[in-house]
Amino acid sequence: MSGTKTLMVTSCGSGMMQKKNDHLNCQLISLSHSIKDHQRLGLVWSSSWSRSGKKKLRVRKNKGKQSSAATTCMVALNEGEVISEKSTTVKLSAMVALRNNNNKAFVNEMVNNLVAIFMPQNKTKGVVLQLVSTHLHPRTKEAKLSKETVLDLSKDHEVGTEGGISNYKIEFIVDSDFGIPGAITIVNNYDDEFFLERTTIEQNIHFACKSWVQPNKVYPEKRIFFVNKAYVPCETPNGMKELREKELRQLRGDGKGQRASRDRIYEYDVYNDLGNPDMGEGDRYARPTLGGQHNPYPTRCRTGRPPTTTDAKKESRPSESELIYVPRDEELDDIKREDIDQGKLLAMLRNIMPALIDKTIGNDGVFNIDNFIKEPVLPPLSWFPFNLGSAVQDVFKFDPPKTFSRERSHFLLDEEFGRQVLAAFPLSIERLKVFPPVSKLDPTIYGSVGSALKEEHIIGQIEGVSIQQALQENKLFVLDYHDVYLPFLDRINALEERKAYATTTILFLTKMGTLKPIAIQLALPTGNPNTSSKQVLTPPKDATSKWLWQLGKAHVSSNDSAFHTLVHHWLRIHACLEPLIIATHRQLSVMHPIFKLLHPHMRYTLKTNATARQTLINAEGTIETDHTPGRYCMQFTSAVYKDWWRFDMEDFPSDLIRRGLAVSDETQPHGIRLLIEDYPYADDGILIWSSIKKLVGTYVSHYYKNNNAISSDNELQSWYREFINLGHPDHKNASWWPKLDSPEDLASMLTAVIWLVSAQHAVLNFGQYPYGGYVPIRPPLMRKLIPKEEDPEYSDFVMDPERYFLSSLPSLFQASRFMAVINIGSTHSPDEEYIGSRNDLSSWSGEPEIIDSFNQFSMEIKSIEMAIKGRNADPKLKNRCGVDVLAYELLIPSSGRGATGRGVPNSVTA
C-alpha cells in the first residue's frame, strides 16, 4: 500500500464516553465517498502526515468539543478499502424486525422452538446474520465480513412489538478497519420461513428487507439484503459488486422443473394453462395456447407445473386447494388476503337466492335484480341494539351501484350514455375522421363490410350543420367495434345463451359540450361478399322505435363492457405489463435506482394476474361466463394484441392523439390540446400524468447525466431488451419499440409505465361496480338479437316490449354473479398504498434532491384532488355536474375502504 493516500475519520458522540463497553461509532450516515457529502453533514476536516510520510485527512463531528472516546478509522481513497493502524474488534448494535406471522406452519415452528427449550437437541437453530462491508480486503480483494451473529428467537430478548412487528436486539463483531456495512447475509436454520421486515445498524444504517427468508435445509444459499441506498451498476462499491450479481442470478432460475410456493424465481412462459383438456367433454375445457405465431400474446410468470395427460404442450391446472405459483414475496399480505376472502364469502351469500330462483323457475324469468340491491333502512329502535334489517341486507344484498336509482327505469338515458363514454369507460371513443366509417376487414371472408350508415340517418341530429362541417369542427365521434367483433360473431352466436352484434355507434358533440348517440349500426357476418346483414337504429320517434333504440344501446354496452374488461383492462394493463415486472426483478438489482422507483408500482400485480388465470380468464372462469365473447374471450384479446397494441402508443398523450381526442400543442400547459373540452377522464388524467412526468424526469436526470450513462448501464439495457425479447416475443421485431438511448427516452418510458399501473388502471378497475354494476343499463352480455318484422319473435316483442327487453339481458343468477365479481374487483383493501405516498424515502437519505421531488409530488397530488373536487362542483361542466349527473371521482387520488368509485393506488392491486 506504499504511496496510498488515506483518509482518517474521527467520530465523536457527546455522552458516549460514559457508556459501558464503548464501541465503534464511526459516522455511517452517508455512504458516498466524497468529502463534499461529509461537509454537508457537518463534519470538520483537517490534514496531517503519518510517520511513514502518508498524507491523512482527519474528520470529526463539529459539536464544539471532541470526545476522548472517539474512534479513528482510515479509508483508502484510491480503492475505497479500509486499512487500520491498529487492528481491534468492536461491537455494532443492531435491531432486527420480524413481522408476526399468522401462517400455521410458522406457529408450529414457534411451538417447536418452545419444546426445544425443555428438550434440547444437537441441531443448531437460529438465524445466522453476517455483515458485508462495502470495501474489499487489501490482500484477498474480497469483501470484508463481520463475525457471524446468531439470532435465537426462543432465547434472544424481544425489545418491543408494534403494528405486528417484533424487534430483536443483536450485536455484530467487526474489525475496526471494517468500513461501511453494505449488505447482510442471512441463513435461516429454523424449519419454516419467516418475514424479515428490516434491519438497522447503529440506528443510521438501514436495510429495508421486506422479504420471506426460507429455511436453509430447503434453500442452502445465503439470502442477501443490501443497504437501503440506490446505486447504478458502475457506482456499486467494490465489496458489493459480486453480491449484486449473485442475487440477480438467484432470482432468474434455470427455466426447469416445477416452481414451489417458497421459491422466489422469476421466469417467462406462454399462456398454456388456461384450459383443462383432461376434464374431457370434447373441447369444452380445451383452450388454445396464447403466445406464438397463431395466437400472439405477452408472456406470463412461469410456474412449471407438469403437462396435461391429454396434451403434452398444455400445462396442467392446479388443484382446487393449490394456488398458482408466484414468487414468494409477490403473495398478498394478510390484510389484503383476509379482505378478499371476506368479499368472496359475501359474494357467495349474495348469490344463493338468485341461483335458487333461476333453478326453480328457469333463467327465462323476468329480470328482477332490483330486489337484491339494498334499500335505505331505518335506524334501530331505541330498545334494540342494532337494526336487524340492515344486518340482513349487509349479508344478502348488494350495495347500490352509483348508476342505480329506484326512481329511474332500466334504461341508460342518452345523456348518461354520452357521459359514460367520456368518464366511466373513456378509452374506446375516437374522433370520426370520415363518414361513414371504413372497415379494414376482407370482404371475401366476412361478406360486404361497407357501412349501412347513410347521411339521412344522422343529418337531422347534428344541430343543422352538414356532415362535412361536423367532421371539420370535430363534432362527430364513434365507438367502433365492427372490425374487432365481426370475425368472432359466428362462433359467439353459436354459444348457448349468447347473442351479439358488431356495433358501430355515432355520437355528436352538442353545443352544451355533451355527447349524444345519434345512430347505431348492428352488423352480422354473412360470408358472402355480395350480401350484407346490417341494420341501423336512430333515436326513437314512436313507442316501437323507443324499445328498439334501448335494445340497440344495450348491445352497444355489451360490446363496450367486454372490450373495456378484456382489452383496456386485462390486456393493456395486466397482461402486457406482467413481463415488465418479471424483467425488473431479473435484470435490475434492488439497489438499482430504477428498481427502487418502480418497486411500489409492482406491488401485488403478479399475484393478481395469477389469481385471474386460476378463476377469471381460465376455461369457464367468470370472465368467460359473464362477457359476450364467452369461451373466445382470450382469443379475442390475442387478435387485438396482434393488430393494435403498441407500447409506444400506451402513454397518456399518445393514446389520446391516436384516438383523435387531442392534438400536440406546445402552447398548452401540458403540451396537448383536448378536442372535447369537458372530457373528465382526460381533464383529470392530464394533471396526474404531468405530475408523474415531472417527478420521473427529475429522478432520471439525477442518476443519468447524459446518453453515455444510459448506454453504459448494463442492467438497464438488459432489462429493456428482455422486456421486449422475452416479454413480448411475438412483437420483438416490430419497428415501433421506443429507443432507450437517452435519459429522455428512459423518463418517457417510466412515466408511461407508472401512469398505466396507477391512474389508468384505477379508471379501468375501480369504476367497474359503481358505473357498471347495475346490469340492466350496462349488461356484460345479451341473450337475444333485436327482432325484425319477419322474425317469429317480433310479435312477442310488440305485445310486451319491456318483457322482451328484460329477457334479452343476463339471467338473474348471471347478473348477481357478475355483480359479485366486479364488486370484489372494485374494492380497495385497508392496506392500499395510494399515489403520492411512499414509505421508502430512507433509500435516498443522502440525496435531498430526490426526497424533495417525492415530497413535492405528494403535495401536487393533494392539490390535484382539490382541483378535481372543484371541477365536480362547476355547473359549466355538464359532464360532471348537474341534476342526476354523477360527479367524476375515478381519478381522485385518495379513497377509503370498499368500492368507493375513487382512489388511485400505486400499483395494479385488483
Number of C-alpha atoms within 10 A of each C-alpha: 8 7 9 13 17 22 23 21 23 23 22 24 18 14 9 16 15 9 8 7 10 14 18 22 20 20 22 17 17 18 19 14 13 10 14 10 16 22 13 11 14 13 20 17 18 11 12 12 10 10 7 8 11 14 16 20 18 19 24 25 21 14 13 7 11 15 18 11 18 21 17 21 24 23 24 19 14 9 14 20 26 24 22 16 10 11 11 11 16 19 19 16 17 19 20 19 25 22 20 18 15 9 13 9 13 17 14 13 17 17 12 15 21 15 12 14 11 8 9 11 9 5 9 11 18 20 20 16 22 21 26 28 27 25 28 23 18 16 7 8 12 15 23 25 23 20 16 17 17 21 20 18 16 17 11 13 13 16 10 11 14 10 7 11 18 18 20 20 17 20 19 18 18 23 18 23 24 30 24 24 24 25 22 21 18 21 22 25 21 23 20 19 20 21 18 19 19 20 23 18 20 18 12 14 22 24 23 20 20 16 19 19 24 26 19 19 13 14 14 12 14 18 19 19 25 24 25 24 25 22 17 19 20 13 10 17 22 20 25 22 15 13 18 21 15 13 18 17 14 16 18 18 16 11 15 10 11 13 21 16 15 18 19 23 25 25 26 20 19 19 24 19 26 27 26 24 22 16 13 11 9 9 12 14 17 22 21 16 21 22 20 15 9 14 19 23 29 27 27 29 25 22 25 18 18 15 15 18 12 14 13 10 13 24 23 22 23 15 9 7 6 10 14 22 26 25 21 18 18 17 18 18 11 13 13 18 13 13 18 19 13 13 19 16 11 18 23 17 15 24 22 14 16 23 18 13 14 16 11 10 9 13 19 14 15 17 21 13 17 19 11 19 20 17 16 10 12 9 11 13 10 7 6 8 8 12 13 14 15 17 12 11 18 15 14 18 22 23 17 19 22 17 20 21 13 10 6 10 11 19 17 19 15 17 14 19 20 20 25 20 20 22 25 25 22 19 23 16 20 20 23 24 17 12 15 15 17 14 14 10 17 12 18 12 14 19 19 21 27 16 19 17 21 12 11 8 16 19 14 12 18 20 12 9 12 14 18 14 12 19 18 13 11 18 22 27 24 20 22 25 20 25 18 19 23 22 18 19 20 17 14 22 20 10 15 9 17 22 21 27 29 23 29 23 24 26 28 25 20 14 10 11 17 21 26 24 23 21 24 27 22 24 24 23 24 19 15 13 16 11 14 19 13 20 16 19 21 20 19 14 9 8 11 12 14 16 20 21 22 21 25 24 26 25 31 26 22 26 30 25 21 24 27 20 19 22 22 21 20 22 22 23 21 24 20 21 27 22 26 23 24 27 24 26 21 24 25 24 24 23 20 20 22 23 20 21 16 17 17 20 25 23 22 19 24 27 24 19 23 19 18 20 19 21 14 19 23 24 26 18 18 18 25 19 21 23 25 32 30 24 24 18 23 28 20 21 23 23 17 19 21 16 10 9 18 15 17 15 18 19 20 20 23 17 15 24 19 14 16 18 23 20 17 15 12 10 9 10 9 14 13 19 19 19 17 19 14 20 22 27 21 24 17 21 21 17 20 25 24 17 19 22 20 16 21 25 19 15 20 22 14 14 16 17 12 13 14 12 16 22 15 13 14 15 22 23 17 16 19 19 16 21 25 22 13 22 30 21 18 21 22 16 11 10 7 12 14 14 11 19 16 16 22 18 15 23 22 18 21 21 21 23 21 25 25 25 23 26 27 27 26 29 27 21 26 28 30 28 28 23 21 26 29 25 28 24 23 25 28 30 31 27 19 20 17 22 17 13 10 8 10 10 15 15 14 13 20 15 10 10 19 14 14 21 23 20 19 26 29 26 25 28 22 22 24 27 22 26 24 22 21 20 25 24 20 23 25 26 21 13 12 20 22 18 24 22 17 13 8 14 16 16 20 16 18 18 16 10 14 19 17 12 17 20 17 16 21 18 13 17 22 16 12 20 19 13 14 22 14 10 18 21 13 13 12 14 18 16 26 23 17 15 8 10 15 19 18 23 25 29 28 25 24 19 21 14 13 18 23 19 27 25 28 27 26 28 26 26 28 24
